[in-house]
Amino acid sequence: MPTTSIWLNPEMTMYMIRFMGHWTTSEMKDTLQHTHSIVKGKEQKIALLLDFSESESIPDGVLQLPRRISHSLPENLVCVTFFGSSLYLQLILE
């Protein structure tokens, strides 16, 4: 499985998606949509962490996905943090 998603604390205020190895734009989109439905159903404020430290690829078209989904984020999602050492992060930050 190229992505895994877990709650990082019992209070369910921090949710992490880890991207590993080679993954596709479709897998990222599906994972983000699933995360959206989980986060939207909670009352508390939630921080989303996207971990690319084990990612080995940057699929075509993936750089537009964060911009597209940013317009429909749930109101209780108060922070989105990207981390890792991949080229993907460098491209997003430029």
Backbone hydrogen bonds, N-H to C=O, Kabsch-Sander energy under -0.5 kcal/mol:
donor,donor_aa,acceptor,acceptor_aa,energy
4,T,18,R,-1.8
6,I,16,M,-2.3
8,L,14,M,-3.3
9,N,14,M,-0.6
12,M,9,N,-1.5
15,Y,47,A,-2.7
16,M,6,I,-3.1
17,I,49,L,-2.8
18,R,4,T,-3.0
19,F,17,I,-0.5
19,F,51,D,-3.0
20,M,2,P,-3.8
20,M,18,R,-0.5
21,G,54,E,-2.8
23,W,21,G,-0.5
28,M,24,T,-2.1
29,K,25,T,-2.7
30,D,26,S,-2.6
31,T,27,E,-2.3
32,L,28,M,-2.6
33,Q,29,K,-2.4
34,H,30,D,-2.3
35,T,31,T,-2.4
36,H,32,L,-2.3
37,S,33,Q,-1.9
38,I,34,H,-1.8
39,V,35,T,-2.9
40,K,36,H,-2.6
41,G,37,S,-0.9
42,K,39,V,-1.8
46,I,76,N,-3.3
47,A,13,T,-3.0
48,L,79,C,-3.4
49,L,15,Y,-2.9
49,L,47,A,-0.5
50,L,81,T,-3.4
51,D,17,I,-3.1
51,D,49,L,-0.6
52,F,50,L,-0.7
52,F,83,F,-3.4
54,E,19,F,-0.7
55,S,52,F,-1.5
56,E,21,G,-3.0
57,S,21,G,-0.8
62,V,59,P,-1.6
64,Q,61,G,-0.9
65,L,61,G,-0.5
65,L,62,V,-0.7
68,R,64,Q,-2.2
69,I,65,L,-2.6
70,S,66,P,-1.5
71,H,68,R,-0.7
72,S,69,I,-1.9
73,L,70,S,-0.7
77,L,74,P,-1.6
78,V,46,I,-1.7
78,V,76,N,-1.1
79,C,46,I,-1.0
81,T,48,L,-3.0
83,F,50,L,-2.5
89,L,86,S,-0.5
90,Q,86,S,-1.2
91,L,87,L,-2.2
92,I,88,Y,-2.0
93,L,89,L,-2.3
94,E,90,Q,-1.0
